[in-house]
C-alpha cells in the first residue's frame, strides 16, 4: 500500500476525519493516530502497520512517544517540552523545539516507553487547564522521575482562566488572534519567531516546580512505585463439609433435617450436637487411651461456631439445645421432690432433738449461659459429670476475661478443659470447697472479625500465647455462600423423639470406663506417634504445635460419643471400642483440624492477613513509613514474631504496590528498608 493509499484508507475509515499523526521509532513508522470529529464530538483511532498495510489497532506496548525525532533539536531552557496530546506537540515541532506526547490520553503515560528522554535533565510540562491535565502532569512527572531521578520538572499552565485551555487556545487567543488557523495546519512562517519569543517569555514567567504546584500534589517518592496501591483480598483456605457418614444414619438424617430448616450446611448443627451430647456424658465415661499407663480422656470439649452474623449460628445452636428442656424439667421435678423430703427429715430430726448433718439436695444442672467464676465453681461442685457453658456471643465472654482483675478466671477455665482435674478452694471468710470436679464443655458463636483478635494474641509471644485459644479444638468455619431456600417440611417427629430418647439414656447412664480393642489400639498408637512427631518436628509455629498437641483429646471425644450412640441405637453395650468407631473418629478429627487451619490462616497464618496486620501497624503509626523488617518481628508487633512470615507479607505488599524496598550499604554493611506508598491510606 502506497503512502497515498494509506492516507486515503485512514481518512475514509470513519466520518469527520480531521488530522492524523505518525509515531516513529528509529525513523520507522510504527503507529498512526487519527482524529475524527462530528458536531464537536471527537474520537481517536489508532492504526499499526501489518504486511505493508495499515490496519486498525495499537502497536505492541510499551508505546513509543510521539515526537521522538525532535529530541535532537535545540531545546529552549535546555529542557524537553511535554504536552497532553499530539496536536500541541506538533505546534512545538513547527518551532523546531523538542517536544513529546503520549498516546491514549491523560491516564496512560505509564504505558509509554520513556527511556529515550533519559538524556535530558530538565523538563517542561505544558498542561491543559482541567482535571485531566492535572492527572497527566502528575503521571508524567512520576515516569520522568523513574527514568531520571534527579530531573528538574516544571509545570506551565498557559490558560489559567480558560477551562480546558491548552497551547492551541493560547495561540489562538494571543498571537494568532483573528487569523484563520485551526490548530492543524502549518503556522504562518512569518509568525514563527514572534511565537517562539512570546512563548519563551510566557513559560519563563509562569513555570512552577512540580513539587510546588499544590493542584498537582506531586510526591517525588511516589516515583518509586508502579502506580497506586492495589487492593488484595483474603482468600480463605478451602475446607471440607462435615463428614456426616461418620454418624449412624438416623443421626445423619436428624442433623440434615435440622440444618435444612435454616438453609445451612450441617456443620453448625453437628458441632452443637457434639457439644451437647459430649457435655451430657462428661465425666461419666472415661476412655483409656493406652493399656500401659493411666492416661484417660473424657468427652467435655470446647467448641466454636464461626461465621458472619447472617449464618444462622445462634438459631441452630438454640434448636439443638432444645433437647435439654425435657431433661431440665425432669431435673427440676426431682429436685423439688428431694428438697421436700429433705425438709421433712430435717423437721423430724429437730422435733426429735436428733443431730441432722445431711447436706441439702443439689439440683442437677446441664447448661449455664452466663456465670461468674465463683458461681461456676459452685455449679461444677454440684454437678460432678460436668456442665455446659453456652455463649450465644462468645466474644462477650472472651472480652470479660480480658478485663483487669479477671486474670485468675482465664487460668481456672483452662483447668476445666481436660475434664480430669479436681480443684480445692480455700478463702478467708468462706467455707473451703474441696475436690471440685472440673469438667467444662464450652460452646459459643463468634464472627471471624472478633475471633481474629484472640487468635492473633495466641500467635504472638505475649500473654495470649498461653494455649487458651488452642483448647477450642472443635471449631467449624464453613463457607457461607449457598443460596437460601425455604425448607419444604419440618423435622420428622420420629427423629425428634429418637434424639430425645438418646439424650435421656445418656443422662441416666452409670459411670463407665472404655478401652480400645487390640486392632483399634494398634491403629491409635500408630496415629499418636505420627501426630506427636509432627507437632515436635519444628516445621510449625508454636501456636500450631500447641493445637496439634491436643488432637488426641479430639479423637477421644469422638470415639466415646460415637461408641455410646451406637450402643443406644443398637441396644448393645460393650466397654471395648472397635476399629470402625476409631476410623470414624479419625475422619471427624481431620475435619476439625482443617477448619482450625482455616481459622489461624485467616488471621495471620497466611501472607495476606499478615500483610493486613502490617498495614494496620503503619496506619496507626506504630512503625514509621520507612522501616526495617526487624522493627516488626523483634518486637512481635501485631503478633508477628517470625521473620520468614514478616518477609513473606512484605513481599506481598510490594507485589501489590503498597511498599518498595531500598537496599543501602554503609561501612560495608547492607541495610534493607521498606518504604510505604505516599498515597497508601488515601480514599479514592
RONU-859994 format. One record per residue (C-alpha): z, y, x; residue in one letter; chain. Coordinates in nm, 3 decimals. Example, Ala and Ser with C-alpha at 12.3 -4.5 7.8 and 13.67 -1.06 7.14 Angstrom:
BEGIN
        z        y        x  res  chain
    0.780   -0.450    1.230    A      A
    0.714   -0.106    1.367    S      A
***
This chain:
BEGIN
        z        y        x  res  chain
    0.000    0.000    0.000    X      A
   -0.103    0.338    0.145    X      A
    0.126    0.639    0.155    X      A
   -0.060    0.798   -0.130    X      A
   -0.036    0.479   -0.336    X      A
    0.338    0.455   -0.262    X      A
    0.396    0.813   -0.368    X      A
    0.193    0.761   -0.685    X      A
    0.396    0.448   -0.769    X      A
    0.725    0.637   -0.730    X      A
    0.601    0.937   -0.928    X      A
    0.490    0.714   -1.214    X      A
    0.794    0.487   -1.203    X      A
    0.976    0.697   -1.467    X      A
    0.916    1.010   -1.669    X      A
    1.013    1.351   -1.535    X      A
    0.953    1.295   -1.164    X      A
    1.084    1.595   -0.966    X      A
    1.102    1.502   -0.599    X      A
    1.181    1.224   -0.353    X      A
    1.348    1.197   -0.014    X      A
    1.280    0.941    0.256    X      A
    1.561    0.781    0.456    X      A
    1.468    0.694    0.813    X      A
    1.631    0.457    1.058    X      A
    1.497    0.481    1.416    X      A
    1.195    0.667    1.276    X      A
    1.119    0.382    1.034    X      A
    1.126    0.449    0.658    X      A
    1.391    0.224    0.506    X      A
    1.456    0.379    0.165    X      A
    1.330    0.644   -0.076    X      A
    1.548    0.820   -0.330    X      A
    1.358    0.982   -0.617    X      A
    1.487    1.226   -0.877    X      A
    1.368    1.229   -1.237    X      A
    1.468    1.493   -1.489    X      A
    1.404    1.526   -1.864    X      A
    1.557    1.809   -2.066    X      A
    1.813    1.876   -1.796    X      A
    1.929    1.512   -1.772    X      A
    1.877    1.390   -1.419    X      A
    1.858    1.034   -1.289    X      A
    1.802    0.890   -0.944    X      A
    1.618    0.573   -0.842    X      A
    1.617    0.402   -0.505    X      A
    1.323    0.214   -0.352    X      A
    1.302   -0.012   -0.049    X      A
    1.003   -0.148    0.144    X      A
    0.914   -0.511    0.099    X      A
    0.598   -0.678    0.229    X      A
    0.425   -0.344    0.274    X      A
    0.515   -0.214   -0.073    X      A
    0.792   -0.003   -0.219    X      A
    0.999   -0.181   -0.484    X      A
    1.299   -0.056   -0.675    X      A
    1.632   -0.131   -0.511    X      A
    1.862   -0.038   -0.226    X      A
    1.804   -0.128    0.136    X      A
    2.068   -0.352    0.297    X      A
    2.411   -0.193    0.344    X      A
    2.561   -0.012    0.519    X      A
    2.313    0.253    0.413    X      A
    2.164    0.498    0.661    X      A
    2.248    0.866    0.638    X      A
    1.979    1.097    0.511    X      A
    1.857    1.333    0.784    X      A
    1.921    1.121    1.095    X      A
    1.605    1.262    1.251    X      A
    1.760    1.610    1.264    X      A
    2.058    1.513    1.482    X      A
    1.860    1.624    1.788    X      A
    1.821    1.980    1.653    X      A
    2.025    2.268    1.787    X      A
    2.347    2.285    1.591    X      A
    2.498    2.613    1.471    X      A
    2.863    2.640    1.578    X      A
    2.787    2.323    1.783    X      A
    2.851    2.141    1.457    X      A
    2.681    1.886    1.234    X      A
    2.645    2.001    0.874    X      A
    2.709    1.762    0.588    X      A
    2.606    1.817    0.226    X      A
    2.658    1.636   -0.101    X      A
    2.303    1.530   -0.179    X      A
    1.962    1.516   -0.018    X      A
    1.840    1.836   -0.186    X      A
    2.084    2.062    0.001    X      A
    2.038    1.874    0.328    X      A
    1.661    1.925    0.305    X      A
    1.712    2.303    0.286    X      A
    1.911    2.293    0.611    X      A
    1.638    2.084    0.771    X      A
    1.394    2.368    0.698    X      A
    1.624    2.592    0.903    X      A
    1.597    2.338    1.189    X      A
    1.970    2.273    1.160    X      A
    2.109    1.920    1.196    X      A
    2.233    1.806    0.855    X      A
    2.302    1.472    0.687    X      A
    2.391    1.348    0.343    X      A
    2.469    1.016    0.179    X      A
    2.308    0.804   -0.088    X      A
    2.470    0.721   -0.427    X      A
    2.663    1.042   -0.472    X      A
    3.011    1.171   -0.405    X      A
    3.206    0.849   -0.448    X      A
    3.019    0.635   -0.195    X      A
    3.038    0.780    0.159    X      A
    3.224    0.465    0.278    X      A
    2.908    0.263    0.203    X      A
    2.706    0.459    0.460    X      A
    2.679    0.398    0.834    X      A
    2.840    0.697    1.010    X      A
    2.810    0.564    1.362    X      A
    2.511    0.787    1.453    X      A
    2.730    1.101    1.422    X      A
    2.983    0.981    1.681    X      A
    2.840    1.212    1.949    X      A
    2.938    1.523    1.753    X      A
    3.292    1.661    1.772    X      A
    3.261    1.942    1.520    X      A
    3.158    1.905    1.157    X      A
    3.097    2.146    0.870    X      A
    3.105    2.011    0.514    X      A
    2.925    2.235    0.264    X      A
    3.093    2.113   -0.051    X      A
    2.996    2.154   -0.414    X      A
    3.235    2.360   -0.623    X      A
    3.359    2.081   -0.853    X      A
    3.578    1.769   -0.859    X      A
    3.305    1.550   -0.716    X      A
    3.270    1.798   -0.430    X      A
    3.641    1.765   -0.356    X      A
    3.621    1.383   -0.364    X      A
    3.311    1.386   -0.145    X      A
    3.471    1.613    0.113    X      A
    3.787    1.403    0.137    X      A
    3.591    1.079    0.163    X      A
    3.350    1.214    0.427    X      A
    3.640    1.360    0.624    X      A
    3.804    1.018    0.640    X      A
    3.483    0.848    0.752    X      A
    3.436    1.103    1.030    X      A
    3.794    1.063    1.148    X      A
    3.743    0.687    1.169    X      A
    3.441    0.739    1.395    X      A
    3.566    1.046    1.585    X      A
    3.949    1.055    1.564    X      A
    3.970    1.393    1.741    X      A
    3.698    1.557    1.531    X      A
    3.728    1.918    1.414    X      A
    3.628    1.927    1.049    X      A
    3.590    2.244    0.845    X      A
    3.506    2.290    0.478    X      A
    3.294    2.566    0.325    X      A
    3.265    2.642   -0.046    X      A
    2.972    2.883   -0.085    X      A
    3.011    2.931   -0.461    X      A
    3.382    2.959   -0.538    X      A
    3.319    3.145   -0.865    X      A
    3.045    2.918   -1.000    X      A
    3.149    2.575   -1.133    X      A
    2.935    2.308   -0.970    X      A
    2.772    2.563   -0.740    X      A
    2.618    2.447   -0.412    X      A
    2.392    2.566   -0.129    X      A
    2.087    2.582   -0.358    X      A
    2.276    2.802   -0.606    X      A
    2.392    3.027   -0.323    X      A
    2.036    3.082   -0.200    X      A
    1.901    3.147   -0.549    X      A
    2.175    3.399   -0.623    X      A
    2.155    3.584   -0.290    X      A
    1.863    3.593   -0.051    X      A
    1.606    3.428   -0.280    X      A
    1.708    3.606   -0.598    X      A
    1.403    3.699   -0.805    X      A
    1.176    3.458   -0.620    X      A
    1.027    3.150   -0.788    X      A
    1.194    2.879   -0.586    X      A
    1.315    2.554   -0.746    X      A
    1.509    2.417   -0.451    X      A
    1.248    2.151   -0.373    X      A
    0.950    2.341   -0.236    X      A
    0.932    2.496    0.107    X      A
    1.134    2.812    0.163    X      A
    0.907    3.109    0.236    X      A
    0.870    3.119    0.612    X      A
    0.932    3.493    0.629    X      A
    1.284    3.442    0.491    X      A
    1.394    3.163    0.726    X      A
    1.554    3.381    0.992    X      A
    1.735    3.601    0.742    X      A
    1.866    3.291    0.561    X      A
    1.991    3.142    0.890    X      A
    2.166    3.466    0.980    X      A
    2.324    3.513    0.636    X      A
    2.431    3.150    0.604    X      A
    2.575    3.153    0.954    X      A
    2.782    3.458    0.860    X      A
    2.890    3.306    0.528    X      A
    3.005    2.985    0.695    X      A
    3.191    3.176    0.963    X      A
    3.382    3.385    0.710    X      A
    3.458    3.105    0.461    X      A
    3.526    2.798    0.675    X      A
    3.867    2.637    0.639    X      A
    4.005    2.346    0.841    X      A
    4.001    2.042    0.618    X      A
    4.374    1.985    0.668    X      A
    4.449    2.337    0.546    X      A
    4.247    2.310    0.224    X      A
    4.504    2.229   -0.044    X      A
    4.242    2.129   -0.301    X      A
    4.105    1.861   -0.070    X      A
    4.454    1.722    0.001    X      A
    4.325    1.563    0.321    X      A
    4.567    1.345    0.514    X      A
    4.444    1.253    0.855    X      A
    4.642    0.927    0.877    X      A
    4.452    0.803    0.572    X      A
    4.156    0.753    0.805    X      A
    4.338    0.451    0.945    X      A
    4.281    0.273    0.614    X      A
    3.972    0.139    0.443    X      A
    4.013    0.313    0.109    X      A
    4.311    0.325   -0.128    X      A
    4.576    0.054   -0.163    X      A
    4.465   -0.234   -0.383    X      A
    4.677   -0.398   -0.647    X      A
    4.781   -0.753   -0.582    X      A
    4.925   -0.983   -0.843    X      A
    5.174   -1.263   -0.806    X      A
    5.015   -1.600   -0.873    X      A
    5.279   -1.847   -0.980    X      A
    5.270   -2.192   -0.831    X      A
    5.125   -2.440   -1.085    X      A
    5.392   -2.663   -1.233    X      A
    5.375   -2.978   -1.443    X      A
    5.480   -3.002   -1.806    X      A
    5.784   -3.216   -1.875    X      A
    5.706   -3.590   -1.842    X      A
    5.815   -3.690   -2.193    X      A
    5.714   -4.051   -2.131    X      A
    6.031   -4.084   -1.923    X      A
    6.223   -4.088   -2.254    X      A
    6.216   -4.356   -2.525    X      A
    5.950   -4.299   -2.793    X      A
    6.193   -4.180   -3.062    X      A
    6.346   -3.916   -2.835    X      A
    5.997   -3.810   -2.727    X      A
    5.894   -3.767   -3.093    X      A
    6.206   -3.566   -3.172    X      A
    6.168   -3.326   -2.881    X      A
    5.797   -3.279   -2.950    X      A
    5.868   -3.205   -3.317    X      A
    6.138   -2.951   -3.228    X      A
    5.905   -2.774   -2.985    X      A
    5.623   -2.766   -3.239    X      A
    5.843   -2.560   -3.472    X      A
    5.824   -2.278   -3.216    X      A
    5.469   -2.348   -3.094    X      A
    5.610   -2.417   -2.749    X      A
    5.566   -2.696   -2.496    X      A
    5.866   -2.937   -2.481    X      A
    6.016   -2.812   -2.152    X      A
    6.282   -2.586   -2.306    X      A
    6.377   -2.840   -2.572    X      A
    6.407   -3.125   -2.320    X      A
    6.619   -2.924   -2.075    X      A
    6.851   -2.817   -2.357    X      A
    6.871   -3.179   -2.477    X      A
    6.967   -3.294   -2.125    X      A
    7.235   -3.025   -2.105    X      A
    7.368   -3.119   -2.450    X      A
    7.395   -3.492   -2.403    X      A
    7.490   -3.459   -2.035    X      A
    7.772   -3.221   -2.123    X      A
    7.887   -3.454   -2.401    X      A
    7.902   -3.755   -2.169    X      A
    8.065   -3.552   -1.892    X      A
    8.328   -3.745   -1.700    X      A
    8.335   -4.033   -1.946    X      A
    8.071   -4.217   -1.741    X      A
    8.057   -4.233   -1.363    X      A
    7.765   -4.374   -1.165    X      A
    7.848   -4.540   -0.837    X      A
    7.571   -4.422   -0.607    X      A
    7.622   -4.675   -0.326    X      A
    7.812   -5.003   -0.308    X      A
    7.958   -4.940    0.038    X      A
    8.150   -4.622   -0.039    X      A
    8.329   -4.438   -0.319    X      A
    8.052   -4.187   -0.392    X      A
    8.019   -4.134   -0.767    X      A
    7.842   -3.883   -0.988    X      A
    7.879   -3.761   -1.346    X      A
    7.639   -3.605   -1.597    X      A
    7.761   -3.248   -1.609    X      A
    7.478   -3.023   -1.487    X      A
    7.372   -2.660   -1.459    X      A
    7.050   -2.569   -1.642    X      A
    6.840   -2.254   -1.681    X      A
    6.560   -2.183   -1.926    X      A
    6.333   -1.928   -1.757    X      A
    6.061   -1.731   -1.929    X      A
    5.974   -1.397   -2.089    X      A
    6.175   -1.277   -2.391    X      A
    5.898   -1.396   -2.623    X      A
    5.910   -1.757   -2.503    X      A
    6.150   -1.874   -2.781    X      A
    6.407   -2.000   -2.531    X      A
    6.714   -1.899   -2.731    X      A
    6.592   -2.024   -3.072    X      A
    6.504   -2.363   -2.922    X      A
    6.842   -2.385   -2.749    X      A
    7.026   -2.299   -3.072    X      A
    6.818   -2.553   -3.264    X      A
    6.910   -2.838   -3.028    X      A
    7.276   -2.740   -3.013    X      A
    7.296   -2.751   -3.393    X      A
    7.365   -3.123   -3.334    X      A
    7.716   -3.027   -3.226    X      A
    7.807   -2.876   -3.563    X      A
    7.894   -3.214   -3.712    X      A
    8.089   -3.312   -3.403    X      A
    8.278   -2.984   -3.411    X      A
    8.363   -3.017   -3.781    X      A
    8.495   -3.369   -3.721    X      A
    8.699   -3.248   -3.426    X      A
    8.843   -2.968   -3.641    X      A
    8.944   -3.214   -3.914    X      A
    9.104   -3.449   -3.662    X      A
    9.291   -3.160   -3.504    X      A
    9.421   -3.032   -3.839    X      A
    9.543   -3.379   -3.928    X      A
    9.704   -3.431   -3.587    X      A
    9.864   -3.087   -3.598    X      A
   10.009   -3.153   -3.946    X      A
   10.152   -3.488   -3.832    X      A
   10.288   -3.326   -3.519    X      A
   10.474   -3.064   -3.722    X      A
   10.623   -3.333   -3.946    X      A
   10.751   -3.527   -3.645    X      A
   10.889   -3.214   -3.486    X      A
   11.070   -3.106   -3.802    X      A
   11.213   -3.456   -3.844    X      A
   11.342   -3.454   -3.485    X      A
   11.505   -3.115   -3.540    X      A
   11.661   -3.235   -3.864    X      A
   11.798   -3.548   -3.695    X      A
   11.909   -3.343   -3.395    X      A
   11.692   -3.553   -3.166    X      A
   11.514   -3.447   -2.848    X      A
   11.145   -3.371   -2.902    X      A
   10.930   -3.321   -2.593    X      A
   10.599   -3.436   -2.734    X      A
   10.318   -3.192   -2.636    X      A
   10.128   -3.031   -2.924    X      A
    9.784   -3.172   -3.008    X      A
    9.479   -3.012   -2.848    X      A
    9.159   -2.960   -3.037    X      A
    8.852   -3.122   -2.888    X      A
    8.609   -2.852   -2.779    X      A
    8.245   -2.902   -2.691    X      A
    8.096   -2.558   -2.630    X      A
    8.205   -2.211   -2.534    X      A
    7.970   -1.915   -2.530    X      A
    8.199   -1.658   -2.372    X      A
    8.514   -1.726   -2.177    X      A
    8.725   -1.568   -1.907    X      A
    8.803   -1.790   -1.613    X      A
    9.174   -1.838   -1.706    X      A
    9.072   -1.940   -2.057    X      A
    8.804   -2.170   -1.919    X      A
    9.068   -2.346   -1.709    X      A
    9.273   -2.392   -2.024    X      A
    8.976   -2.538   -2.210    X      A
    8.899   -2.776   -1.925    X      A
    9.263   -2.887   -1.912    X      A
    9.244   -2.987   -2.280    X      A
    8.902   -3.150   -2.257    X      A
    8.903   -3.398   -1.969    X      A
    8.543   -3.504   -2.032    X      A
    8.429   -3.150   -1.964    X      A
    8.290   -2.862   -2.162    X      A
    7.953   -2.692   -2.210    X      A
    7.924   -2.327   -2.112    X      A
    7.632   -2.186   -2.312    X      A
    7.486   -1.841   -2.242    X      A
    7.219   -1.703   -2.468    X      A
    7.179   -1.437   -2.196    X      A
    7.261   -1.589   -1.859    X      A
    7.200   -1.253   -1.693    X      A
    7.514   -1.105   -1.855    X      A
    7.737   -1.385   -1.727    X      A
    7.598   -1.359   -1.375    X      A
    7.650   -0.983   -1.379    X      A
    8.011   -1.036   -1.478    X      A
    8.064   -1.249   -1.167    X      A
    7.932   -0.960   -0.955    X      A
    8.197   -0.719   -1.075    X      A
    8.472   -0.621   -0.836    X      A
    8.778   -0.837   -0.885    X      A
    8.585   -1.140   -1.008    X      A
    8.519   -1.290   -0.666    X      A
    8.752   -1.582   -0.740    X      A
    8.564   -1.665   -1.061    X      A
    8.249   -1.746   -0.865    X      A
    8.423   -1.995   -0.635    X      A
    8.606   -2.154   -0.930    X      A
    8.281   -2.212   -1.119    X      A
    8.130   -2.368   -0.808    X      A
    8.421   -2.613   -0.804    X      A
    8.333   -2.713   -1.161    X      A
    7.979   -2.817   -1.072    X      A
    8.029   -3.166   -0.932    X      A
    8.240   -3.288   -1.225    X      A
    8.460   -3.484   -0.985    X      A
    8.721   -3.234   -0.872    X      A
    9.067   -3.163   -1.008    X      A
    9.236   -2.825   -0.994    X      A
    9.600   -2.720   -0.984    X      A
    9.705   -2.363   -1.055    X      A
   10.041   -2.206   -0.977    X      A
   10.105   -1.844   -1.076    X      A
   10.412   -1.627   -1.091    X      A
   10.545   -1.579   -1.445    X      A
   10.321   -1.856   -1.575    X      A
   10.369   -2.233   -1.607    X      A
   10.186   -2.434   -1.347    X      A
    9.875   -2.623   -1.454    X      A
    9.832   -2.944   -1.258    X      A
    9.531   -3.169   -1.204    X      A
    9.292   -2.989   -1.436    X      A
    8.971   -3.198   -1.453    X      A
    8.681   -2.972   -1.362    X      A
    8.356   -3.073   -1.531    X      A
    8.139   -2.786   -1.647    X      A
    7.790   -2.815   -1.791    X      A
    7.628   -2.472   -1.788    X      A
    7.307   -2.370   -1.963    X      A
    7.158   -2.027   -2.014    X      A
    6.836   -1.837   -2.084    X      A
    6.707   -1.576   -1.843    X      A
    6.378   -1.383   -1.793    X      A
    6.212   -1.405   -1.449    X      A
    6.287   -1.044   -1.353    X      A
    6.669   -1.059   -1.370    X      A
    6.663   -1.404   -1.211    X      A
    6.479   -1.267   -0.907    X      A
    6.778   -1.053   -0.811    X      A
    7.012   -1.351   -0.785    X      A
    6.762   -1.576   -0.614    X      A
    6.693   -1.306   -0.355    X      A
    7.063   -1.296   -0.279    X      A
    7.065   -1.674   -0.249    X      A
    6.781   -1.650    0.003    X      A
    6.950   -1.382    0.213    X      A
    7.223   -1.409    0.473    X      A
    7.467   -1.215    0.259    X      A
    7.745   -1.318    0.025    X      A
    7.496   -1.451   -0.230    X      A
    7.386   -1.726    0.012    X      A
    7.681   -1.949   -0.077    X      A
    7.494   -2.224   -0.261    X      A
    7.589   -2.091   -0.604    X      A
    7.236   -2.048   -0.742    X      A
    7.124   -2.379   -0.590    X      A
    7.363   -2.551   -0.830    X      A
    7.118   -2.464   -1.107    X      A
    6.912   -2.775   -1.045    X      A
    6.780   -2.830   -1.397    X      A
    6.560   -2.521   -1.418    X      A
    6.240   -2.507   -1.618    X      A
    5.994   -2.223   -1.569    X      A
    5.685   -2.325   -1.768    X      A
    5.374   -2.118   -1.827    X      A
    5.383   -1.916   -2.149    X      A
    5.018   -1.880   -2.236    X      A
    4.950   -2.130   -2.513    X      A
    4.817   -1.990   -2.839    X      A
    5.079   -1.962   -3.114    X      A
    5.014   -2.183   -3.418    X      A
    5.230   -2.243   -3.723    X      A
    5.385   -2.589   -3.747    X      A
    5.234   -2.792   -4.030    X      A
    5.554   -2.985   -4.102    X      A
    5.922   -2.986   -4.014    X      A
    6.120   -3.229   -3.803    X      A
    6.136   -3.564   -3.989    X      A
    6.482   -3.627   -4.131    X      A
    6.495   -3.977   -3.982    X      A
    6.452   -3.828   -3.634    X      A
    6.724   -3.573   -3.701    X      A
    6.962   -3.847   -3.815    X      A
    6.870   -4.070   -3.521    X      A
    6.959   -3.800   -3.269    X      A
    7.273   -3.705   -3.459    X      A
    7.384   -4.069   -3.456    X      A
    7.306   -4.086   -3.085    X      A
    7.538   -3.792   -3.014    X      A
    7.806   -3.937   -3.242    X      A
    7.810   -4.261   -3.048    X      A
    7.815   -4.083   -2.713    X      A
    8.112   -3.878   -2.835    X      A
    8.305   -4.190   -2.939    X      A
    8.245   -4.395   -2.625    X      A
    8.518   -4.502   -2.385    X      A
    8.525   -4.425   -2.014    X      A
    8.294   -4.642   -1.806    X      A
    8.157   -4.695   -1.457    X      A
    7.793   -4.779   -1.384    X      A
    7.619   -4.907   -1.074    X      A
    7.262   -4.982   -0.969    X      A
    7.105   -5.325   -0.984    X      A
    7.014   -5.478   -0.649    X      A
    6.650   -5.368   -0.678    X      A
    6.741   -5.023   -0.805    X      A
    6.996   -4.977   -0.524    X      A
    6.735   -5.058   -0.260    X      A
    6.492   -4.807   -0.411    X      A
    6.758   -4.537   -0.439    X      A
    6.867   -4.591   -0.078    X      A
    6.507   -4.551    0.041    X      A
    6.467   -4.232   -0.161    X      A
    6.801   -4.096   -0.040    X      A
    6.714   -4.139    0.329    X      A
    6.378   -3.969    0.278    X      A
    6.526   -3.678    0.080    X      A
    6.812   -3.615    0.323    X      A
    6.586   -3.627    0.628    X      A
    6.351   -3.384    0.458    X      A
    6.640   -3.148    0.387    X      A
    6.754   -3.167    0.750    X      A
    6.408   -3.151    0.909    X      A
    6.429   -2.782    0.994    X      A
    6.099   -2.726    0.815    X      A
    6.259   -2.540    0.525    X      A
    6.454   -2.217    0.491    X      A
    6.831   -2.259    0.441    X      A
    6.821   -2.186    0.069    X      A
    6.574   -2.470    0.009    X      A
    6.767   -2.708    0.233    X      A
    7.066   -2.637    0.010    X      A
    6.863   -2.711   -0.300    X      A
    6.724   -3.037   -0.160    X      A
    7.073   -3.146   -0.059    X      A
    7.177   -3.154   -0.426    X      A
    6.888   -3.365   -0.555    X      A
    7.094   -3.684   -0.572    X      A
    7.301   -3.519   -0.845    X      A
    6.981   -3.464   -1.048    X      A
    6.887   -3.830   -1.013    X      A
    7.237   -3.941   -1.115    X      A
    7.245   -3.720   -1.426    X      A
    6.906   -3.850   -1.539    X      A
    6.998   -4.212   -1.467    X      A
    7.321   -4.201   -1.670    X      A
    7.162   -4.017   -1.964    X      A
    6.858   -4.246   -1.980    X      A
    7.073   -4.558   -1.942    X      A
    7.309   -4.454   -2.221    X      A
    7.026   -4.351   -2.458    X      A
    6.853   -4.687   -2.409    X      A
    7.178   -4.870   -2.472    X      A
    7.237   -4.694   -2.804    X      A
    6.879   -4.719   -2.930    X      A
    6.853   -5.087   -2.833    X      A
    7.210   -5.176   -2.938    X      A
    7.288   -5.322   -2.595    X      A
    7.541   -5.248   -2.326    X      A
    7.532   -5.306   -1.952    X      A
    7.706   -5.142   -1.662    X      A
    7.409   -5.211   -1.434    X      A
    7.121   -4.962   -1.410    X      A
    6.781   -5.128   -1.384    X      A
    6.477   -5.034   -1.176    X      A
    6.280   -4.893   -1.470    X      A
    6.554   -4.644   -1.557    X      A
    6.577   -4.527   -1.196    X      A
    6.200   -4.479   -1.174    X      A
    6.208   -4.269   -1.493    X      A
    6.489   -4.063   -1.342    X      A
    6.278   -4.000   -1.030    X      A
    5.991   -3.874   -1.248    X      A
    6.222   -3.620   -1.413    X      A
    6.376   -3.522   -1.078    X      A
    6.030   -3.443   -0.935    X      A
    5.953   -3.229   -1.239    X      A
    6.264   -3.013   -1.190    X      A
    6.203   -2.990   -0.817    X      A
    5.856   -2.844   -0.877    X      A
    5.993   -2.589   -1.124    X      A
    6.266   -2.491   -0.878    X      A
    5.996   -2.431   -0.615    X      A
    5.817   -2.203   -0.857    X      A
    6.138   -2.007   -0.915    X      A
    6.202   -1.945   -0.547    X      A
    5.840   -1.884   -0.453    X      A
    5.801   -1.641   -0.742    X      A
    6.075   -1.430   -0.588    X      A
    6.046   -1.439   -0.212    X      A
    5.918   -1.779   -0.117    X      A
    5.559   -1.655   -0.107    X      A
    5.394   -1.373    0.080    X      A
    5.308   -1.188   -0.241    X      A
    5.666   -1.150   -0.358    X      A
    5.787   -1.078   -0.003    X      A
    5.526   -0.803    0.013    X      A
    5.663   -0.658   -0.311    X      A
    6.011   -0.652   -0.157    X      A
    5.882   -0.464    0.149    X      A
    5.705   -0.209   -0.072    X      A
    6.028   -0.163   -0.264    X      A
    6.215   -0.100    0.063    X      A
    5.953    0.158    0.164    X      A
    5.955    0.332   -0.173    X      A
    6.333    0.356   -0.169    X      A
    6.321    0.493    0.190    X      A
    6.533    0.207    0.322    X      A
    6.280    0.183    0.603    X      A
    6.061    0.463    0.736    X      A
    5.686    0.491    0.674    X      A
    5.628    0.388    1.035    X      A
    5.839    0.086    1.123    X      A
    5.862   -0.236    1.320    X      A
    5.876   -0.578    1.157    X      A
    6.214   -0.643    1.317    X      A
    6.354   -0.341    1.134    X      A
    6.338   -0.567    0.829    X      A
    6.430   -0.917    0.944    X      A
    6.701   -0.822    1.197    X      A
    6.900   -0.667    0.912    X      A
    6.785   -0.914    0.648    X      A
    6.673   -0.626    0.426    X      A
    6.577   -0.738    0.078    X      A
    6.683   -1.090    0.168    X      A
    6.405   -1.115    0.432    X      A
    6.557   -1.255    0.749    X      A
    6.279   -1.492    0.854    X      A
    6.038   -1.325    1.099    X      A
    5.748   -1.552    1.002    X      A
    5.788   -1.466    0.634    X      A
    5.805   -1.095    0.712    X      A
    5.492   -1.117    0.926    X      A
    5.302   -1.304    0.653    X      A
    5.398   -1.038    0.398    X      A
    5.296   -0.755    0.632    X      A
    4.959   -0.918    0.695    X      A
    4.907   -0.945    0.320    X      A
    4.990   -0.576    0.275    X      A
    4.741   -0.498    0.549    X      A
    4.470   -0.702    0.373    X      A
    4.529   -0.505    0.054    X      A
    4.523   -0.171    0.238    X      A
    4.891   -0.079    0.198    X      A
    4.969   -0.096    0.569    X      A
    4.795   -0.081    0.905    X      A
    4.938   -0.195    1.232    X      A
    4.937    0.002    1.554    X      A
    4.998   -0.151    1.895    X      A
    5.132    0.070    2.173    X      A
    5.209   -0.010    2.534    X      A
    5.489    0.177    2.707    X      A
    5.606    0.093    3.058    X      A
    5.426   -0.240    3.046    X      A
    5.581   -0.345    2.715    X      A
    5.389   -0.383    2.390    X      A
    5.524   -0.248    2.063    X      A
    5.375   -0.304    1.721    X      A
    5.431   -0.052    1.445    X      A
    5.333   -0.071    1.080    X      A
    5.218    0.245    0.902    X      A
    5.231    0.294    0.526    X      A
    4.927    0.430    0.345    X      A
    4.992    0.801    0.273    X      A
    4.892    0.753   -0.092    X      A
    5.081    0.426   -0.137    X      A
    5.300    0.530   -0.428    X      A
    5.082    0.792   -0.592    X      A
    4.988    0.729   -0.954    X      A
    4.616    0.703   -1.013    X      A
***
